[in-house]
Amino acid sequence: MGAIGRTVGLLTPKNTKGGSGMSFLKEFLLSLLAITISIALTFGVAAIIDYNKKQAEKREIVMMVMYDMYNTLQDVADADSMIHQAIDMQFQFAEDTTTFQQNRFALTLLAPTLNYTETVEHIFSSNIETINTVGNVLFAENVSQFYLTRKQYKSMVCDSLRFELIDYGVSNSLENTLSFYYMPYVVISGGFLLNMQRLFEQCKRMMEVTDEQLDAYRKKRESLEEDKSQREAEDSLFHEATETNRKLIEAVKKLYLD
């Protein structure tokens, strides 16, 4: 008797007759198939759920980073605009020197600034799991380059120009104001801005982020941040009122007890 025959013989009850042994084998195989399909479905559904969860986490990280990059670009564009406004003011002073005394500190006030938080940068850069979740090396490289450029812009444009304006003493005299040379900063600032815009647009294309999606995410974040700020303000006011009331009660007690 072959191996299959021996297996069938083992699976078939000793007291079965005719086709009852084959019926038992058929039921056994159908049950085995059902169990196999059930296990496959269970693990398959679990795998799908896990995949969808990872995709959602990936999308949230991408949108968080893109939103941070978007805000930085707005700030850099504003800083770049301030440099051009300062040059326009130089022309105004040159055309009408009588306006200098009234606006002598204007150029110093127009020194560009770049204030940003590094929270998102640290989340993205310091945790390898975050980069693994995103799963796009080129995107990670572009984001890292973007953040590096942001630091360079703050140092080489904003901080450097502000310190040079003070050292040069542009507010001390009309001659100093008109002779200050902005062109190197115009070139450097414009170059940094173009490079950061290029990196930002590349990241959008790589991760298939549309302007509409980014705008929707921005509105959601701004709404949450406004709610948080409002709650914090309300909590602060409540705490202040409670503390004032406590001090008043203590003062009244002291007045009557004394």
BELLINHU-V480757 format. One record per pair of residues at least 12 apart in sequence whose C-alpha atoms are under 10 Angstrom apart, sorted by sequence separation. I is the first residue (numbers start at 0). J is the second residue. D is the distance in Angstrom with one decimal. If there is no record, write none. Layout:
i=I j=J d=D
i=I j=J d=D
This chain:
i=8 j=20 d=8.3
i=11 j=23 d=6.7
i=164 j=176 d=9.1
i=167 j=179 d=7.7
i=7 j=20 d=8.0
i=8 j=21 d=9.9
i=10 j=23 d=7.7
i=11 j=24 d=7.1
i=7 j=21 d=8.1
i=10 j=24 d=6.7
i=88 j=102 d=9.3
i=124 j=139 d=8.5
i=164 j=179 d=8.0
i=7 j=23 d=9.6
i=8 j=24 d=9.8
i=123 j=139 d=8.5
i=163 j=179 d=9.4
i=164 j=180 d=10.0
i=7 j=24 d=7.3
i=10 j=27 d=8.7
i=88 j=105 d=8.3
i=89 j=106 d=8.4
i=164 j=181 d=10.0
i=6 j=24 d=9.9
i=88 j=106 d=7.6
i=124 j=142 d=9.0
i=123 j=142 d=8.8
i=124 j=143 d=7.4
i=85 j=105 d=8.1
i=86 j=106 d=8.7
i=123 j=143 d=8.8
i=85 j=106 d=5.7
i=88 j=109 d=9.7
i=160 j=181 d=8.7
i=84 j=106 d=8.8
i=85 j=107 d=8.8
i=120 j=142 d=8.7
i=124 j=146 d=9.7
i=85 j=108 d=9.2
i=86 j=109 d=9.9
i=120 j=143 d=8.3
i=160 j=183 d=10.0
i=82 j=106 d=9.1
i=85 j=109 d=6.1
i=160 j=184 d=7.4
i=81 j=106 d=9.4
i=84 j=109 d=7.5
i=85 j=110 d=8.0
i=159 j=184 d=9.2
i=83 j=109 d=9.5
i=84 j=110 d=9.8
i=85 j=111 d=9.7
i=120 j=146 d=7.2
i=81 j=108 d=9.5
i=82 j=109 d=7.1
i=156 j=183 d=9.4
i=157 j=184 d=9.1
i=81 j=109 d=5.8
i=82 j=110 d=7.1
i=156 j=184 d=6.3
i=80 j=109 d=9.6
i=81 j=110 d=6.9
i=82 j=111 d=6.8
i=117 j=146 d=9.1
i=155 j=184 d=8.6
i=156 j=185 d=9.0
i=81 j=111 d=5.9
i=78 j=109 d=8.9
i=79 j=110 d=9.9
i=80 j=111 d=8.5
i=81 j=112 d=9.1
i=156 j=187 d=7.2
i=157 j=188 d=9.0
i=78 j=110 d=8.1
i=79 j=111 d=7.2
i=155 j=187 d=8.2
i=156 j=188 d=6.4
i=78 j=111 d=4.7
i=79 j=112 d=9.6
i=155 j=188 d=8.7
i=77 j=111 d=8.0
i=78 j=112 d=6.2
i=115 j=149 d=9.4
i=77 j=112 d=8.9
i=78 j=113 d=7.0
i=115 j=150 d=9.9
i=152 j=187 d=8.4
i=153 j=188 d=9.8
i=156 j=191 d=9.3
i=75 j=111 d=8.9
i=77 j=113 d=9.0
i=113 j=149 d=8.9
i=152 j=188 d=7.1
i=74 j=111 d=9.6
i=75 j=112 d=8.6
i=113 j=150 d=9.4
i=74 j=112 d=8.4
i=75 j=113 d=6.9
i=115 j=153 d=9.8
i=152 j=190 d=9.8
i=74 j=113 d=6.5
i=75 j=114 d=9.7
i=113 j=152 d=8.3
i=114 j=153 d=8.4
i=152 j=191 d=6.7
i=74 j=114 d=8.0
i=112 j=152 d=9.9
i=113 j=153 d=5.9
i=151 j=191 d=8.5
i=152 j=192 d=8.6
i=74 j=115 d=8.6
i=112 j=153 d=7.4
i=113 j=154 d=9.4
i=71 j=113 d=8.5
i=111 j=153 d=9.0
i=149 j=191 d=8.3
i=71 j=114 d=9.0
i=113 j=156 d=9.4
i=114 j=157 d=10.0
i=148 j=191 d=6.9
i=149 j=192 d=9.2
i=71 j=115 d=7.4
i=112 j=156 d=8.8
i=113 j=157 d=6.7
i=148 j=192 d=9.1
i=70 j=115 d=8.9
i=71 j=116 d=9.7
i=111 j=156 d=7.9
i=112 j=157 d=5.3
i=113 j=158 d=8.7
i=110 j=156 d=9.5
i=111 j=157 d=5.2
i=112 j=158 d=7.4
i=145 j=191 d=9.7
i=148 j=194 d=8.3
i=149 j=195 d=8.0
i=110 j=157 d=7.0
i=111 j=158 d=8.1
i=148 j=195 d=7.2
i=67 j=115 d=9.3
i=110 j=158 d=8.7
i=111 j=159 d=9.9
i=112 j=160 d=9.6
i=147 j=195 d=9.9
i=67 j=116 d=9.2
i=110 j=159 d=9.7
i=111 j=160 d=7.7
i=112 j=161 d=8.3
i=145 j=194 d=8.3
i=146 j=195 d=8.9
i=67 j=117 d=9.3
i=110 j=160 d=6.7
i=111 j=161 d=7.2
i=144 j=194 d=9.6
i=145 j=195 d=5.9
i=67 j=118 d=9.5
i=68 j=119 d=9.6
i=110 j=161 d=5.3
i=144 j=195 d=8.6
i=145 j=196 d=9.0
i=67 j=119 d=7.0
i=68 j=120 d=9.6
i=109 j=161 d=8.9
i=110 j=162 d=9.1
i=145 j=197 d=9.4
i=66 j=119 d=9.6
i=67 j=120 d=8.5
i=107 j=160 d=9.5
i=108 j=161 d=9.0
i=110 j=163 d=9.8
i=142 j=195 d=9.6
i=145 j=198 d=6.5
i=65 j=119 d=10.0
i=107 j=161 d=7.2
i=110 j=164 d=7.8
i=141 j=195 d=9.4
i=144 j=198 d=8.0
i=145 j=199 d=7.7
i=64 j=119 d=6.6
i=106 j=161 d=9.7
i=107 j=162 d=9.5
i=110 j=165 d=9.8
i=143 j=198 d=9.9
i=63 j=119 d=7.4
i=64 j=120 d=7.8
i=107 j=163 d=9.8
i=108 j=164 d=9.9
i=141 j=197 d=9.6
i=142 j=198 d=7.5
i=107 j=164 d=6.4
i=141 j=198 d=5.9
i=142 j=199 d=8.0
i=64 j=122 d=9.4
i=106 j=164 d=8.0
i=107 j=165 d=7.2
i=140 j=198 d=9.7
i=141 j=199 d=8.0
i=60 j=119 d=9.3
i=64 j=123 d=7.7
i=106 j=165 d=9.9
i=142 j=201 d=9.9
i=63 j=123 d=9.6
i=138 j=198 d=9.1
i=141 j=201 d=8.0
i=142 j=202 d=7.7
i=107 j=168 d=9.0
i=138 j=199 d=9.8
i=141 j=202 d=7.0
i=60 j=122 d=9.3
i=61 j=123 d=9.6
i=107 j=169 d=7.4
i=140 j=202 d=9.8
i=60 j=123 d=8.1
i=106 j=169 d=7.3
i=107 j=170 d=7.2
i=138 j=201 d=8.2
i=139 j=202 d=9.0
i=104 j=168 d=9.9
i=105 j=169 d=9.5
i=106 j=170 d=7.4
i=137 j=201 d=9.5
i=138 j=202 d=5.9
i=104 j=169 d=7.9
i=105 j=170 d=8.0
i=137 j=202 d=8.6
i=138 j=203 d=9.2
i=103 j=169 d=7.9
i=104 j=170 d=5.2
i=138 j=204 d=9.8
i=103 j=170 d=5.0
i=104 j=171 d=8.6
i=138 j=205 d=6.9
i=61 j=129 d=9.9
i=102 j=170 d=8.7
i=103 j=171 d=7.6
i=137 j=205 d=8.4
i=138 j=206 d=7.8
i=60 j=129 d=7.7
i=61 j=130 d=10.0
i=103 j=172 d=7.9
i=107 j=176 d=9.9
i=60 j=130 d=9.2
i=100 j=170 d=9.0
i=103 j=173 d=7.9
i=106 j=176 d=7.9
i=135 j=205 d=8.5
i=61 j=132 d=9.8
i=99 j=170 d=8.9
i=100 j=171 d=9.7
i=135 j=206 d=8.6
i=57 j=129 d=8.3
i=60 j=132 d=8.4
i=61 j=133 d=7.1
i=100 j=172 d=8.7
i=104 j=176 d=9.7
i=56 j=129 d=9.2
i=57 j=130 d=9.1
i=60 j=133 d=7.3
i=72 j=145 d=10.0
i=99 j=172 d=8.5
i=100 j=173 d=8.4
i=103 j=176 d=8.2
i=133 j=206 d=9.2
i=57 j=131 d=9.1
i=58 j=132 d=9.3
i=59 j=133 d=9.5
i=68 j=142 d=8.3
i=71 j=145 d=9.6
i=75 j=149 d=8.4
i=78 j=152 d=9.8
i=82 j=156 d=9.7
i=99 j=173 d=6.6
i=57 j=132 d=5.6
i=58 j=133 d=7.8
i=71 j=146 d=9.3
i=78 j=153 d=9.6
i=82 j=157 d=9.6
i=98 j=173 d=9.9
i=56 j=132 d=7.3
i=57 j=133 d=5.0
i=97 j=173 d=9.8
i=55 j=132 d=9.9
i=56 j=133 d=8.3
i=57 j=134 d=8.2
i=61 j=138 d=9.3
i=65 j=142 d=8.9
i=68 j=145 d=7.8
i=72 j=149 d=9.1
i=75 j=152 d=8.1
i=79 j=156 d=9.1
i=96 j=173 d=7.7
i=99 j=176 d=8.9
i=54 j=132 d=8.3
i=64 j=142 d=8.0
i=68 j=146 d=8.3
i=71 j=149 d=7.8
i=75 j=153 d=8.9
i=78 j=156 d=9.0
i=79 j=157 d=9.3
i=82 j=160 d=9.3
i=53 j=132 d=7.0
i=54 j=133 d=8.5
i=67 j=146 d=10.0
i=78 j=157 d=7.7
i=53 j=133 d=8.9
i=93 j=173 d=8.8
i=68 j=149 d=9.5
i=92 j=173 d=7.9
i=93 j=174 d=9.8
i=75 j=157 d=9.6
i=93 j=176 d=9.5
i=89 j=173 d=9.4
i=92 j=176 d=8.5
i=93 j=177 d=7.1
i=92 j=177 d=7.6
i=91 j=177 d=10.0
i=89 j=176 d=7.0
i=90 j=177 d=8.1
i=88 j=176 d=9.6
i=89 j=177 d=5.8
i=88 j=177 d=9.4
i=89 j=178 d=8.9
i=89 j=179 d=8.9
i=86 j=177 d=9.2
i=86 j=179 d=9.4
i=86 j=180 d=9.0
i=86 j=181 d=7.1
i=85 j=181 d=8.5
i=86 j=182 d=9.1
i=83 j=181 d=8.7
i=82 j=181 d=7.6
i=83 j=182 d=9.7
i=86 j=185 d=9.6
i=82 j=182 d=9.4
i=83 j=184 d=9.8
i=82 j=184 d=7.8
i=83 j=185 d=7.5
i=82 j=185 d=6.9
i=79 j=184 d=8.9
i=80 j=185 d=9.5
i=79 j=185 d=7.5
i=82 j=188 d=8.7
i=79 j=186 d=10.0
i=79 j=187 d=9.7
i=80 j=188 d=9.6
i=79 j=188 d=6.1
i=80 j=189 d=9.7
i=78 j=188 d=8.5
i=79 j=189 d=7.0
i=76 j=188 d=9.1
i=79 j=191 d=9.6
i=75 j=188 d=8.4
i=76 j=189 d=8.9
i=79 j=192 d=7.9
i=75 j=189 d=9.6
i=78 j=192 d=9.8
i=75 j=191 d=8.8
i=76 j=192 d=7.0
i=75 j=192 d=6.7
i=76 j=193 d=9.8
i=73 j=192 d=9.9
i=72 j=192 d=7.5
i=75 j=195 d=9.2
i=76 j=196 d=9.9
i=72 j=193 d=9.8
i=72 j=195 d=7.2
i=71 j=195 d=9.2
i=72 j=196 d=7.1
i=69 j=195 d=9.9
i=68 j=195 d=8.7
i=69 j=196 d=9.1
i=72 j=199 d=8.6
i=68 j=196 d=9.2
i=68 j=198 d=9.4
i=69 j=199 d=7.7
i=68 j=199 d=6.9
i=65 j=199 d=7.6
i=68 j=202 d=9.8
i=65 j=200 d=9.8
i=65 j=202 d=7.8
i=64 j=202 d=9.8
i=65 j=203 d=7.6
i=61 j=202 d=9.1
i=62 j=203 d=9.6
i=65 j=206 d=9.7
i=61 j=203 d=9.3
i=65 j=208 d=8.6
i=62 j=206 d=9.3
i=69 j=213 d=8.8
i=61 j=206 d=7.5
i=69 j=214 d=9.9
i=61 j=207 d=10.0
i=62 j=208 d=7.9
i=61 j=208 d=8.7
i=66 j=213 d=6.9
i=70 j=217 d=9.4
i=58 j=206 d=8.6
i=65 j=213 d=7.6
i=66 j=214 d=8.9
i=69 j=217 d=9.2
i=57 j=206 d=9.9
i=58 j=208 d=9.4
i=62 j=212 d=8.7
i=63 j=213 d=9.5
i=66 j=216 d=7.6
i=67 j=217 d=9.6
i=62 j=213 d=7.1
i=65 j=216 d=9.7
i=66 j=217 d=6.6
i=65 j=217 d=9.7
i=63 j=216 d=8.5
i=62 j=216 d=7.3
i=63 j=217 d=9.3
i=66 j=220 d=9.0
i=62 j=217 d=9.1
i=59 j=216 d=9.7
i=63 j=220 d=9.3
